[in-house]
Amino acid sequence: MDADKKYRVIVVDDDPMNEDGYRMRLQATGEFVIVAFIRTAEEAPSTIRRLSPDLVIMDLKFGEDLHAGSRAIRAIRQLGLSTRILATSNHPELISEAIEAGAHSAFVRGSSLQELLDKMRVALLPDIPDPLHHGKYRLSEPLTRREHDILLLIVKGFTNPEIASQLHLSLDTVKGHVSNVLAKLQVDTRSEVAGRALQLNLISPRDVQRRKLE
């Protein structure tokens, strides 16, 4: 995730009571701005196509229709946009259907605000192609303790010079460690590191939070 970017969010939810809560809680972070609040799943695809947000928070149950959200997710994915989708519901049993429909992450309501923010950040992570067709990734060899320290700083968005300053290392040493981390995780770019590290359970969603230099 880009540490300097404000992510544009559309919320699709039929409960007007939730709008003020989303606006106050998310925009207070300085990381997200809500550009639209949509009341029906049916109108979501056309509005999302027009506004092309970074992230959609999609409720799954609309009225008595338990599948409206998942249908909308499928329709949004068919638009071919780069927009990411976070499914949310009071009904945990609907989550697997939403993921199958194409949601990038999911959040069960009733959890903390921090968990919601963590799930939003996970949803915004870029996809990593799986050449093994859903096979399990494994580290080529274990990370050293120093490499794990550097991994955590990479996923928080620190640059090599910032990592060098944070860990009191030379820039060349940091570059060497970063190269080792990418090689062991079998990724080509820093933008892929967080997603692969999550797949391998090397980090938790909370580790993806942006952090200022100490």
N, C-alpha and C positions, 0 to 999 in steps of 0.2 A: 504494500500500500504506500501511496505517495504521502509523505509526512506533511507536505505543504498544501495538499489539495483539500477542498471542501466538497464532500460527496453529495450529489443531488439524489434525493430519495422521494419516491412516490409510495404512499401508503394506500392499500386497497382494503377497506374495512367498512362494514355496514353499520357499525355502532358509533354514532356521533359523539358519545361520551369519551371515546378513545382519542379523538383528534387533538384536543388540548393537551392531553397527557403526552402523546407522541411529540407534538411540537415543542413543549416545554423541556422534556427530558432529552430529546435528541439534539435540538438546536443549541441547548446549553453547553454541549460538549465542545462546540466550535469546530467539530469535525464533519457534521452532517447538516444539510439544509433540506427541509421538506418543500418540494416544489408543487405538489398536488396531493389531495386527499380524495380518493375515489370511493363512492358508496356502493357500487355494484360490480360484481365480477365481470359482467358482460361488457361494460364500457371500458374496462381496464386496457385491453390490447390496443384500441385505437388511440387512447390518451398516451399510453406508453410509447407507441410508435411516433406520435407527434412530439413528445417532450424528450424522449431518449434519455431517461435518468441513468445514473450509475447503479442504483439499487432499487428494487421493488420489495416492499414488505407486504406479503399477500396473506390475508386471512383465508381460512379454508372453508368455513361454514358460513353460508349466507342464507338467513331465514332458516327454513327446514332442509335446505339443500346441502348435503354433506360433501358434495363433489364439485360444487361451483368453483371453488378456488383452484382445485387441481386441473379442471378444464381450462381455466384462464391461464394457468401456468403453461400448459401445452400450447395454447394459442400464442402466448408471448414468445416462447422459445422458437416457434415457427416463423416469427418475424425476422430472425437472423440478426438481432441486435447484440451489442456487447453488454447490455443490461444484465445485471445479476439479480437473483431472486432468493429472498428469505421467506420461507413459509412459516406461518405462525398460527397456533390454534390452542383452544382450551381442551381439545380432544386428541390425546397422544396417538390414538389408533388411526388418525388421518394422516399422520406424518409420513409413513412409508409410501402411501399413495402419492403424496406431493413430491417426494424425492424421485419416485419413478417417473412422474410427469415432467421432471426437469428442474426442480428447485435445487439451488446450489448449497443451501443449508436450511436448518429448521430450528424453531424455537417454540417450546411449550410454555404458554402463558402461566403466570404464577411464580415464575423464577425471578431472579433479581434483575434490576436494570443493568448491572454489570454483565450478567450473562447474555442479555439481549445485545449489548454492545459487542461482546465477544463474538456472538453468532453473526452479527452484521459484518464484522471484520473478516471472519472466516468466509462468508459468502462472497466478499469482494476479492478474495485471493484468486489469482489466475488458475485456470484448469491446467493440469499436467497430463499430456497424452500418455496413455498406458500401452506401450508396445506389446505387452504380454496379454492384452485383452482382459483386463481386470485381475491379472495375477498379482501376487503380493510382492511388493518391493522389499529388498533387503539391502542393508549396508554392505558395501564391498569389503569394508573392515571397520571395526568400532572407531568412533571418534575419541580422541584424547580429551582430557579434561579441558585443556586450553582451547581445542577446536569447538567443544561444546559451548564454552563461554563466548566464543566468537560467533557461533551459530545464533545464540540468543540475541546478540547485538545486530546481526544481519537482519533478522526477522523484525526487529524494531525499527529498521530503517537507517541505522548508523552507516556512515561512509567509512572507507578504509582509514582516512586520517582521524576521524572521530574515534574509531575503535582503537587506533594506536594511542591516542591521548588517554582514552578511558582505561586501557590496560597497561599503559606505560611500556609500550613496545615500539620498536622501530617500524616504519611504514613497510619496509621490505619484508620484515618478519610477518606482519599482518597479511600482506599480499600472499605470502606462501601458505599461511594457515587457511585463508579464504579459498585458495585454489584447492587445497586438500579437502575442505568441507564440501565444495561443489563436486569434486571427483567422487568422494565417498557416498554422497547422496545421489550421484548419477544424474546431475542436472547441469545445464549449460550456462544459466544466468542466475543472478541474485534474485530476480523476481520469482523464480521457481522454488527457491529454498524453503519458504514458509510452508507452501502446500505439501512438498515432499516430506518435510520434517513432521508435519501433522500426520501424514499417512503412516509414517514410521513410529509414531508416538514418542518422538524425541522432544516435542514441546507440547504445550496445551494451548487452547485458544486464547487464554489470558496472556500468554507470552507474546502474542501478536500485537498487543496494544502499543501505540506510539509512546515514546518516552523521551523526555528532554535529557540532554547531557547533564550528568551529575557534577 
